[in-house]
Amino acid sequence: MTNRCDLSCWYCFPPNEEAVFKFGNLVKLATFEEIARAFQFEHKVEIDGFKGEYSVPQNLYVLTFSDGKAEWTKVTKFLRRKHEGKLKVIKTRTGRAIRTTPEHKFFVYENGGIVKKGAEELSPGDELILLWNFQADEGLTEINLLEAFKELPQEEKEKIYVRGIKNLDLSPLKEKYGEKVYHWTHQDSMPLTAFYELSKVEGEFRLGRDATEHELPSKLKITPSFAKLIGYFISDGNYSNKDLRITVSHKDVEEEIVRIVEELNLPYSFLEWEGKTKQIVIGSRLMRLVFKYALKIPEGAPNKRLPRGFLSFPFEAKVSLLSGLFNGDGYVVKGERHLSIGYASVSKGLIRDILYLLASLGIFARVHKVPKEKMKGANHDLYKLYIAGTDIVKLVELLDLREGHREKLGELGNRKPARIKKVTDFYIDTVEEISEEEYSGYVYDIEIENESHSFVVADGILVSNCFFYAKEGQPIYEPTLEQIRMMLRNAKKEEPIGANAVQFTGGEPTLRDDLIEIIKIAKEEGYDHVQLNTDGIRLAFEPELVKKIREAGVNTLYLSYDGMTPKTNWKNHWEIPLIFENVRKAGGPGIVLVPTTIRNVNDHELGAIINFGLNHLDIVRGVNFQPISQVGRVPKKERQRFRITIPGAIKRIEEQTNGVISRDDWYPVPTAGHIARFFEAFAGKRYYMTSHFACGAATYVFLDRENKRVIPIPRFINVEGFVEYLEEKAKEIEKCKKLGRLQKLKLGAEIFTKFKSFYDDKYAPKGLKVLDLIKNAFVHGTYDALGKFHEKTLFIGMMHFMDEYNYDVERVERCVIHYAMPDGRIVPFCTFNVIPELYRDKVQAQFSYTWEEWKALHPDWEYQKDKYVRTKEFIEKMKGSEIYRKTYIDIKNYFG
């Protein structure tokens, strides 16, 4: 009916939070505020009081979780909005931290599976998913100083000259500078400020300062030696107003730095004061500008960061950068049972940079924070990064460590891996501390292309991205009323038996303004049974809509219900009490709860879901479990972690109901085919068809309220014997041409009398006229009679739709659930979804409106009408409400 959805989310980060971004081939850590400066935020959006704006980037990528691998995915929207209130600060056991708005979703590892939790739902002990390994493009081999120096202060630009320009055409500058142009050509040198006035100048030049002979190439190569010098400077260096200075405490470090500066042809000297550690002075004002403005290395120890673009450095340069860092501020800790190499800094940002640099080399590290209060005379917290186990072996093999470190490390021997659980390129980390802070200002988020809706942020923490409207700007699939009528008629014409039941689904079908008309069309076309597949959000807040759909002809709400808690049923846990209340007031429709069943996510709640249905038997007609269909590319480990089969689910139900509903109480769906065959012969109508035995299983349970017992139908009816008897009777009837009315009544009475021999009153539920229910169903053989039977029982079913990994043509050939399409075809359910390029996606694209066409047809449409935002105030209100307590808390446990 539609591909629109009513579920929405606003997740956001403060401006100074960071993520790993890729611009073309350049990978860098950047704050959201820094990225935001590149955008105009030309698109506006408002959702239930949240006002925001966004831009559409063209060449921006982030790291995402894809089948356990860290891969780059395109950013499709960059968003911002105003936020006034709390931020959550989450810290983990391995020293990682992140700041976010309370509603932002995190990926949490739970019971062997992955679920989403909002920051406000997290608790210490929850296990998050973090990055430890990824591949960065290593294409940054040089720095274009002419481009980088455009960011210099004007007074610095005016002191720099570009040399090697005598072959340039300077005539465009003659009008402004006159005879100076000839002087510049003769001297082969011109001011940088004038050079920038030339257009499209390419080539390699030399840069110098006035009155000095020292020069740097305009394209400065990022060599291993240069990278190591950067590492030494970040660890032990500082800026003066005219040069770079690096403190040296070890002779071998001093000798190596001298070798590097001589190799790079940089002027240097030594500075020695009494009582002070020796310093090497790199007397190049130009190189000072390179470090400060081109490499963007900040001043002051608390502000130190690795150079801009360090993740895109060549592999050898990355290793050398790390070598300089660890030879500078690195240290070795060795005990009887412990060995690690560490790095300490008062800059949290620098530690984050090093974590990502190590991750790009496949090395895991932990971080420990030492509060300044615990260090005498300290003005800043100290962050200690350390590497141990097999990771230290890898690090030592890579780095060119100074002799003092190597002597203390000694023989590494066989080391054990870090005691963390790894998921390919990610690992599991535990929440250790959660705090809050006040914030007022812009917050930011992104929308990405990857279907996992995940990206890496802060210290490598995996979070969900904002997909506030996954289809905005995309085609909208909404068949017209004429097309829907045509599809319904086509399904009626199917052979050997036309459809007499229809389910309207989406997206979210209640978003259609013409929903009531569609339901009426189905009834006009002769459909006995109409289901509405919904999350129920609109039904929770619009009681009149519930009444209208019931009056129009909806028999059953096929209601999404994935579990008993907000964690397992995030879609509508808080709204279910309101949905139930509105259905009761409207006198229907009946409800079938539909849990998508996922191993290690919600399979521990199957028994509780059935118990929930039994507690609301006045409106709940059934529970139809749907074991997850893993459509798309899913790695084997993930399939094994999430896959649950029908036998597996039945076994869990037996365990969780303490044997009240056992595996022997279930029957494969084709069992109903034998009963259908009898009705076909008895009524003279075509009913007989059966699905494949592997498609599903089902049973009925009765609630004996007097004895507070749940009794599956096989406990008091010999189902197999009765079905065999009906099969025999069907064969007898088939020998006759046609049964008259009197013959039917006689046969019905005979069957009912015989049925008593298959019925054990001793075990039957008390207080229910089970025999009368079955008598009416079999004697009258009508849809209404069958409906009365369903009102007194709870149907429990299971339908395992196929995916690419278990697709079976024989099952497709026996399919009893089909999609009607606007091109006139009727397609089996699993085929429609498993081969979308031939069916679902292809046909929906063919019959969709463009975004512009759809908006033109709906001029009064407003975004906030579609999207539902669950507020914290609503949740708190529901928690304390009587209706919530009656729905979830004050219920009986029939399996205790």
VEXMAR-351573 format. One record per residue (C-alpha): z, y, x. Coordinates in steps of 0.001 Angstrom, whole numbers. Each point is the difference from the previous one (the first is absolute). Layout:
residues N
       Z       Y       X
       Z       Y       X
...
***
This chain:
residues 896
       Z       Y       X
       0       0       0
     731    2391    2861
     596      34    3744
    2461    2887    -295
    3661    -652     786
    3177    1811   -1122
    2243    -825    2964
     498    2836    2486
    1955     896    3089
     795    3055    2083
    1168    -891    3493
     440    2584    2695
    1139     852    3539
    1413    3245    1389
   -2390    2092    2136
    1500    -974    3365
    -210   -3758    -629
   -2725   -1688    2014
   -2578   -2738    -267
   -2639   -1476    2315
   -3327    1567    -927
   -3473    -638    1318
   -2591    2773      28
   -3311   -1566     953
     928   -1762    3258
    3120    2046     745
    3311   -1678    -930
    3098    2139     -77
    3430     394   -1516
      37    3093   -2167
    2250    1570   -2596
   -1201     237   -3583
     265    3766     283
   -2309      -3    3029
   -2609   -2062   -1850
     366    2208   -3077
   -1218    3036    1954
   -3488   -1515      17
    -261     -45   -3803
    -467    2534   -2789
    1668   -2071   -2779
   -2730    1008   -2393
     824   -2613   -2689
    2939     536   -2358
    1901   -2604   -2009
    3038     -21   -2277
    1914   -3071   -1166
    3060     267   -2251
    1369    3083    1718
   -1193    -924    3507
   -2537    2577    1110
   -2023    -864    3057
   -3234     563    1834
   -2184   -2028    2307
   -3048     -60    2250
   -2480   -2768     723
    -212    -668    3786
   -3274   -1128    1515
    1024   -1630    3268
    3722    -757    -114
    1546   -3471     404
    3478   -1565      92
    1378   -3427     849
     450   -2401   -2907
    1302   -3523    -572
   -2994   -2292    -524
     791   -3715    -156
    2787     558    2507
   -2273    1858    2415
     248    3700     789
   -3412    1453    -809
   -1432    3468    -459
    -792    1105   -3529
   -1560    3178   -1320
    2126    2735   -1574
   -1625     905   -3315
    2398    2769   -1054
    2526    2191    1787
    2574    1344   -2456
    2833    2468    -114
    2457    1298   -2572
    3193    2042    -110
    3304   -1863     162
    3457    1330    -660
    2882   -2400     501
    1001   -3048    1976
   -1786   -1842    2788
     984   -3524     986
     535    -738    3706
    -423   -3719     714
    1083   -1464    3349
    -526   -3590    1145
    1787   -2410    2280
   -2599     317    2769
     407    3774      44
   -2922    1119   -2158
     340    2838   -2523
   -1958    1676   -2799
     506    2915   -2418
   -1555    -106   -3468
     428    1022   -3621
    2271   -2371   -1980
   -2781   -1567   -2068
   -2199   -1046    2938
    -710   -3723      54
     681   -2172    3039
   -1276   -3512     647
    3041   -2279      41
      35   -3582    1295
    1954   -2090   -2500
     257   -3748    -592
   -2971    -632    2261
   -2198    2480   -1879
    -741    3702     -78
    1161    2277   -2821
     106    3780    -452
    3181    2038    -312
     503    3726    -346
    2052    1747    2682
    2675     635   -2619
     139   -3756    -714
     451   -1072    3621
    3339   -1271    1258
    1322    -842    3466
   -1138   -3534     760
   -3405     357   -1639
   -2783   -1147    2316
   -2865    2405     643
   -3370    -680    1618
    -805    1875    3207
   -2820     192    2509
     333   -1526    3460
   -3623    -510    1070
   -3322    1739    -653
   -3305     839    1638
    -860    3644     734
   -3446    1195    1026
     268     713    3722
   -2875    2457     198
    1731    3148    1279
   -1092     -27    3645
      -3    3749     690
    1348    3316   -1260
   -2462    2784    -730
    1987    2912    1388
   -2472    2573   -1251
     690   -1225   -3534
    3735    -436     533
     447    3437    1597
   -1192    1696   -3172
    3622    -413   -1123
    1373    1944    2981
    1746    3304    -549
   -2429    2890     470
    1760    1252    3138
    -482   -3412    1635
   -3670    -208   -1001
    -646    3336    1663
    1222   -1323    3364
   -2260   -3067      66
   -3533    -114    1355
   -2787   -2481    -574
   -1860    -889    3202
   -3356   -1695     514
   -1794    2185   -2548
   -2829    1507    2066
   -2649   -2017   -1873
    1206    1156   -3436
   -1939    2548   -2008
    2454    2891    -327
   -2490    2452   -1504
    1656    -155   -3483
    3067    1589    1626
   -1846    2870    1734
     249    2421   -2914
    3802    -290     -45
     775    -402    3704
   -2928    1781    1704
    -313    -407    3754
    3024   -2327     147
   -2287   -2807   -1115
   -2015     192    3240
    3217      57    2021
    1233   -3150   -1757
   -3265   -1787     724
     115    1058    3653
    3645   -1078     375
    -678   -3229   -1977
    3140     804   -2003
     746    1701   -3324
    3089     649   -2141
     915   -2747   -2452
     188    2543   -2824
   -3622    1008     567
   -1086   -3605     393
    1321    -730   -3513
   -2406    2623   -1353
   -2963   -2148    1025
   -1245   -2479   -2581
    -609   -3710     521
     647    -128    3724
     -13   -3539    1372
     542   -1325    3492
    2751    -428    2541
    1711    2978    1558
    3037     852    2108
    2990    2001   -1155
    2095    2278    2218
    2345    2957    -206
    -587    3422    1423
     904     418    3675
     420   -3781     554
   -2287   -2604    1475
    1524   -2984   -1828
   -2283   -1377   -2688
     -33   -2684   -2705
   -3086   -1653   -1461
    -783    1142   -3547
      19   -3692    -998
    3212   -1409    1430
     -81   -3779     390
    2968   -1979   -1351
     445   -2264    3012
    2912   -2412     514
    1381    2335    2711
    -141    3031   -2281
    1647   -1989   -2827
    2808   -1137    2324
     608    3603    1068
     314     937   -3681
    2564   -2789    -422
    2064    1273    2932
    -125    3574   -1320
    1111    -991   -3521
    2912   -1986    1420
    1267    2361    2697
   -2105    3143    -128
     260    3535   -1307
   -2108    3130    -279
     642    3176    1959
   -1891    3141    -924
   -2729    -825    2517
      97   -3666    1025
    1129   -3567    -733
    3135   -1478    1560
    1042   -3648     174
    3492   -1052    1111
     -44   -2985    2370
    3102   -2133     602
   -1636   -2882    1848
   -2025      38    3189
   -2645   -2446   -1292
    -519    2153   -3120
    -355    3124    2164
   -2582   -1677    2214
   -2031   -1205   -2983
     -69    3428   -1672
   -1123    1597    3263
   -2768   -2567     299
   -1163     748   -3570
     -33    3815     363
   -1927    -318    3262
   -2465   -2365   -1662
    -468    2547   -2821
    -352    2801    2563
    2900    1941   -1453
    2062    2431    2109
    3642    -991     354
    3230     804    1812
    3650   -1071       0
    2983    1852   -1366
    3400    -939    1394
    3249    1771    -855
    3400    -938    1241
    1672   -2314   -2486
   -3219    -376   -2000
   -2434   -2897    -193
   -3322     568    1759
   -2957    1167   -2082
   -3729    -269     581
   -1698    3244   -1020
   -3627    -325   -1151
   -1205    3511     700
   -2921      74   -2403
     185    2484   -2851
   -3099   -1661   -1434
    1624   -3431     -74
    3050    1558   -1643
   -2307    1248   -2769
   -1577   -3463    -256
    3380   -1669    -502
    1273    2605   -2441
   -3074     815   -2102
   -2570   -2763     514
    2411   -2961     121
    2454    1733   -2347
    3095   -1112    1930
    2810    2217   -1370
    2637    1802    2063
    3630   -1097     -31
    1426   -3513     253
     825    -345   -3773
   -3615     869    -851
   -1884   -2194    2494
   -2936   -2018   -1352
   -2757   -2101    1517
   -3340    1776     532
   -2338     647   -2888
   -2329   -2957    -571
    2037   -2388    2175
    -737   -2930   -2329
   -3717     438     723
     455      16    3775
   -1811   -2801    1878
    2118   -3141     429
     621     600    3723
    1066    3596    -706
    2445   -1154   -2695
    1585   -2464    2401
     244    2661    2706
    1526    2484   -2448
    2694   -2566    -838
     510    -724    3708
     680    3678     678
    2396     178   -2946
    2044   -3057     969
      16     856    3694
    1331    3415    -982
    2634    -434   -2707
     -91   -3785    -274
    2874   -2288     902
     795   -3708     245
    2996   -1668   -1654
     903   -3415    1354
    2889   -2217    -984
     820   -3684      43
   -1884    -681   -3219
   -1953    3201    -518
   -2885    1740    1705
   -1839    3037   -1276
   -1909    3024    1173
     742    3219   -1819
    -969    3619    -378
    2335    2791   -1089
    -831    3404   -1443
    1539    2687   -2163
   -3407     359   -1692
    -325   -2204   -3076
   -3687     908    -152
    -592   -1247    3535
    1660   -3321    -811
   -2257    -335   -3052
   -3058     683    2178
    1056   -2666    2493
     566   -2514   -2820
   -3587     498   -1176
   -1340     -91    3554
    1772   -3321     563
   -1263   -1321   -3355
   -3577     823    1010
     589   -2374    2921
    1670   -2677   -2162
    3549     591    1264
    3070     146   -2266
    2981    2254     734
    3290     878   -1635
    1662    3418    -203
    3684     854      89
    1358    3453    -805
    3068    1334    1803
    1446    2958   -1982
     746    3098    2058
    3619    -136   -1211
     494   -3183    2010
   -1235    1601    3250
    2170    2549    1731
   -1687    3397     274
   -3221   -1155   -1694
   -1982    2429   -2128
   -2441   -2559   -1397
     -46   -3572   -1255
   -1348   -2502    2525
   -2616   -2574    -940
    -200   -3173    2057
   -3087   -2176    -231
     226   -3456    1526
   -2268   -3005     447
    1176   -3552     561
   -1015   -3660    -390
   -3635    -958     357
    -969    3646    -540
    1642    1007    3282
   -2111   -2611    1790
   -3166    1477   -1470
    1100    3542     826
     871    -787    3615
   -3327   -1766     467
   -1806    3108   -1214
    1931    2826    1646
      19    1220    3574
    3782     278     205
    1801    1530    2938
    1680   -2328    2443
    3548     789   -1170
    -773   -1204   -3516
   -1698   -3165    1234
    2891    -888    2301
    2504     337   -2830
   -2180   -1994   -2397
    -345   -2845    2478
   -1638   -3210   -1192
    -649     251   -3710
    -291   -3739    -579
    -487   -1323   -3530
    1048    2563   -2571
     494    -548   -3732
   -2009    2004   -2555
    1684    2899   -1792
    2153   -1182   -2885
   -2151    1491   -2706
   -2191   -1542   -2681
   -3629     921     626
   -2773     127   -2603
   -3080     160    2256
    -118    3690    1087
    3160     897   -1918
    3647   -1027     150
    2988     -70   -2329
    2750    2568     568
    3247     499   -1907
    1130    3214   -1656
    3214    1023    1711
     779    3445   -1362
   -1159    2200   -2905
     927    3661    -295
   -1191    3087   -1860
    -898    3548     889
   -1077    3018   -2026
   -3552    1300     261
   -2103    2688   -1636
   -3691     409     710
   -3258   -1902     168
     -64   -3774     248
   -3119   -2016     813
   -1630   -3369    -544
   -3359   -1723     231
   -2181   -2327   -2030
   -1854   -2691    1930
   -2922   -2351    -483
    1781   -3259     835
     990   -2126   -3021
    3480    -647    1374
     805    3702    -590
    2039     -19    3205
     107    2056    3172
    2142     454    3080
    2171    3105     296
    2880    1403    2087
    1255   -2612    2521
   -2543   -2587   -1159
    1490    -661   -3442
   -2355   -1429   -2639
      46    1917   -3284
   -2068     116   -3164
   -2463    2838    -289
    -404    2266   -3002
   -2759   -1292   -2253
     652    2468   -2768
   -3336    -767   -1626
   -1881   -2762    1713
   -3061     626   -2167
    -138    3790      73
   -3544    1043     752
   -1122   -3599    -479
   -2033   -1347   -2954
    1904    -692   -3225
    -719   -3236   -1862
     667     398   -3720
   -2393   -1839   -2338
    -944    1873   -3158
    1103   -1153   -3463
   -3545   -1255    -615
      53   -2001    3232
    3415   -1462    -849
   -1227   -1079   -3453
   -3046   -1599    1613
    2165   -1872    2532
    2292   -1269   -2762
   -2973   -1224   -2020
   -1491   -1754    3010
    3273   -1844     610
       3   -1079   -3659
   -3440   -1574     486
    1092   -2216    2907
    -731   -3730    -298
    1395   -2449    -793
    2866    2173   -1313
     -49    3756    -435
    3019    2037    1053
    2679     722   -2600
    2464    1635    2402
    -488    3061    2211
    2091    1755    2605
    -528    3677     787
     807     727    3628
    -619    2542    2764
    1114    1909    2136
    2379    1105   -2698
   -1620    -235   -3469
    2551    2270   -1694
   -1555    2925    1900
   -2987    -126   -2334
     288    2522   -2826
   -2172   -2231   -2211
    2195   -3092     456
     796    -285   -3722
   -3700      96    -884
    -681   -2763    2534
    2694   -2229   -1490
   -1402     557   -3490
   -3483    -933    1213
    1367   -3346    1241
    1507    -719   -3418
   -3231    1079   -1722
   -1905   -2466    2171
    2205   -2852   -1214
    2466    -506    2874
    3164   -1748   -1157
    2032     794    3073
       2    3299    1911
    1995     429    3214
     658    3224    1876
     531    -458    3757
    2213    2915    1048
    2807    1222    2235
    1476    1552   -3151
     749    3411    1516
   -1537    1980   -2873
    1579   -2364   -2525
    3439     807    1443
    -314    3709    -754
   -2317       5   -3035
    1560   -2094   -2791
   -2714    1144   -2420
   -2630   -1593    2248
    1808   -3358    -272
     -96     267   -3785
   -3688     991      20
   -1149   -2881    2192
    1951   -2493   -2123
   -1499    1376   -3211
   -3479      20    1558
     267   -3715     707
    1568    -736    3400
    1847   -3335    -235
    1373    -213    3527
     967    2345    2805
    -906   -1780    3230
    2663    1900    1908
     217     210    3776
    3478   -1159    1052
     379   -1150    3600
    3741    -443     315
    3544     869    -989
     679    2853    2421
   -1628    3345     900
    -985   -1613    3279
   -1923   -2944   -1432
   -1228    1900   -3051
    -622    3502    1286
   -2735     678   -2586
    2114     197   -3156
    3559   -1256     545
    1545    3242   -1233
   -2418     370   -2918
     340   -3557   -1409
    3100     832   -2113
   -1902    2824   -1709
   -3071   -2198    -533
    2144   -2709   -1606
    1775    2548   -2215
   -3273    1473   -1251
   -1486   -3447    -706
    3084    -960   -2023
    -177    3219   -2032
   -3709    -507    -668
     453   -3645   -1007
   -2302   -1279    2750
   -2280    -868    1653
    1444   -3102    1637
     395     155    3774
   -1129   -2433    2682
    1620     778    3343
   -2495    -389    2850
    1529    -380    3479
   -2416     -69    2927
    1772   -2690    2008
     104     410    3776
    1753   -2332    2382
    2755    1682    2025
    -211    3092   -2214
    1083    -863   -3548
     -70   -3803    -244
    3815     -31     182
     143    1668   -3433
   -2190   -2326   -2110
    2931   -1605   -1804
    1592    3407    -585
   -3230    1313   -1547
     -62   -2912   -2490
    3674     631    -782
    -873    3668    -580
   -2714   -1003   -2462
    2394   -2265   -1895
    2478    2860    -345
   -2686    2067   -1697
   -1547   -2783   -2053
    -260    2274   -3046
   -2947    1769    1674
    -912   -2097    3063
   -2376   -2824    -902
    -650   -1364    3450
      81     244    3772
   -3317    -627    1699
     412    -292    3762
   -3045     795    2104
     235   -1355    3579
   -1579    2580    2275
   -3748     -80     481
    -616    1121    3577
   -3310    1771    -418
   -1468    1502    3173
     381    -901    3668
    3475   -1457     473
    1087   -1673    3275
    1325   -3545    -132
    3598     950     832
      69    2569   -2775
   -1509   -2456   -2492
    2680   -2526     900
    2716    2637    -350
   -1067    1265   -3444
   -1870   -2926   -1562
    1792   -1836   -2759
   -1600   -2813   -1996
     660   -1120   -3565
    2035   -3045    1162
    1914    2265    2393
     877    2448   -2773
     996   -2820   -2367
    2298   -1423    2663
    1703    3385     447
     459     325   -3771
    1648   -3437     -83
    2355    1049    2818
     777    3436   -1429
     655   -1293   -3528
    2237   -2772    1345
   -2330   -2633   -1376
      26    1366   -3556
   -3759     444     318
   -1131   -2819    2226
   -3346    -816    1559
    -413   -2779   -2604
      55    2545   -2833
   -3362    1455     961
   -3482   -1053   -1038
   -3391    1020    1359
   -1910    2387   -2258
   -2687   -2606    -961
    2709   -1856   -1955
    -578    2575   -2731
   -3628   -1140    -115
     996   -3246   -1713
    1845    1949   -2683
   -3015    2316    -300
   -2262   -3011    -460
    2099   -1129   -2936
     -96    3453   -1628
   -3749     118     557
    -425   -3254   -1908
    2673     877   -2569
   -1179    3525    -830
   -3687    -478     602
     -39    2899    2501
    -897     -50    3686
    3190     232    2054
    -318   -2672    2656
    -274    1231    3551
    2222    -509    3005
     487    1706    3306
     218   -1809    3308
    3350   -1735     533
     711    2076    3129
    -338    3337   -1812
    3385      76   -1664
    3086   -1645   -1446
    2244     834   -2931
    2921    -985   -2172
    2048    1290   -2923
    3754     454     -26
    2258     415   -3028
    3268    1896     -39
    2841   -1848   -1685
    2206    2999    -751
    2758   -2091   -1576
     551   -1983    3180
   -1336    2682    2353
   -2538   -2410    1439
   -3598     274    1079
   -2009   -3061   -1024
   -3542    -596    1249
   -2218   -1553   -2659
    -480   -3363    1856
    3777    -605    -242
    -167    -623   -3764
   -3697    -674    -608
   -1976   -2814    1581
   -2878    2309     877
   -2138   -2628    1711
     402   -2492   -2854
    -761    2638   -2620
   -3095    1248    1855
   -1301   -3569     295
     555    -459   -3726
   -1934    3200    -787
   -2794   -1192    2266
    -259   -3223   -2010
      -7    1926   -3293
   -2696    2319    1314
   -2213   -2988     732
     568   -1336   -3531
    -880    3329   -1604
   -3093     382    2176
   -1379   -3190   -1587
      26    1751   -3356
   -2543    2677    -783
    2435    2429   -1559
    3558      51   -1390
     640    1362   -3465
    2986    2183    -806
    1945   -2883   -1536
    -727   -2225    2988
    1221    2742    2360
    3267     378   -1893
     501   -3746      -7
    -756    -300    3716
    2233    2963     783
    2885   -1612   -1829
    -662   -3300    1773
      30    1704    3403
    3193    1848    -804
    1651   -3241   -1133
   -1174   -1748    3164
    1089    2971    2086
    3611    -740    -894
    -240   -3151    2107
    -784    2164    3036
    2865    2386    -808
    3617    -559    1129
    2331    2058   -2149
    2930    -833    2265
   -1360    2174    2799
   -1782    2597   -2151
    1311    3584     -97
    2466     678   -2796
    -512    2829   -2437
   -3776     -74     288
   -2275   -1722   -2502
   -2202   -1427    2721
   -1520   -2597   -2297
   -1034    2685   -2505
   -1578    2079    2770
   -2019   -2960    1232
    -832   -1122   -3538
   -1493    3404    -853
   -1928     119    3256
   -1572   -3428    -502
    -354    -177   -3762
   -1447    3477    -438
   -1657     155    3424
    -345    3783    -163
     475    2771    2546
    2845    1493   -2075
    1820   -3337    -136
    -292    -320    3765
    1329    3562     357
    3160    -891   -1917
     554   -2894    2409
    -222    2415    2954
    2527    2388   -1524
    2742   -2627     254
    -767   -1316    3471
    -540    1325    3498
   -3324    -970    1498
     110    -444    3778
   -3343    -182    1683
   -1601     175    3383
   -3594     924     801
   -1084     -46    3640
   -3142    2074     316
   -2160    -887    2974
    -858    1947    3139
   -2354    -476    2941
    2283   -2621    1570
     245   -2388   -2966
   -3183     731   -1941
   -1118   -3131   -1839
   -3330    -140   -1842
    1249   -2827   -2249
    2823    2246   -1184
   -2456    2835    -668
   -2170   -2333   -2095
    3015    -757   -2222
    1191    3629    -214
    1431    1116   -3370
     680    3663     931
   -3012    2248     441
    -902    3624     602
   -2488    1691   -2318
   -2170    2468    1892
   -2024    2978   -1236
   -3211   -1547    1360
     359   -2717   -2655
    1210   -2836    2213
    3147   -2078    -482
    1495   -1009    3366
    2895   -2375     842
    3166    1880     943
     327   -1314    3560
   -3691     429     789
     168    3610   -1191
    2827     828    2422
    -663   -2317    2947
   -3639    1043     403
     302    3729    -838
   -3176     968    1832
   -2010   -1968   -2568
    2080     645   -3097
    3013    2330    -296
    -818    2708    2535
   -3742    -169    -522
     103     287   -3786
    2765    2599     -56
   -1954    2140    2460
   -3133    -384   -2138
    1745    1074   -3207
    2428    2590    1382
     -26    3740    -492
     -83    2194    3056
    3172    2038     455
   -1815    3143   -1147
   -1539   -1711   -3056
    3344   -1397   -1078
    1789    3348     300
   -2794    1668   -1993
     512   -2556   -2788
    3777     619      49
     362    3799     285
    3603     -50   -1278
    1108   -2651    2480
    2864     918    2301
    1070   -1980    3017
    3678    -132    -972
    -868   -1767   -3250
   -1168   -3040    1964
    2624    -166    2682
    3572   -1050    -496
    2682    1153    2441
    3368   -1681    -342
    2675    2542     886
    3350    -682    1604
    1646    1708   -2986
   -1674   -2455   -2387
    1214   -2968    2068
    3565    1326      25
    -165     598   -3748
   -1216   -3546    -632
    2631   -1523    2271
    2754    1450   -2148
   -1617    -637   -3373
    1087   -2549   -2599
   -3576   -1135    -547
    -324    -904    3690
    3280   -1902    -116
   -1065   -1944   -3102
   -3382    -811    1480
    1048   -1185    3450
    3766    -328     339
    1565   -1189   -3261
   -2160   -3089    -234
     922   -3676     -86
    -705   -2417    2814
   -1462   -3033   -1728
    -379   -1915    3257
    3469     495    1444
***
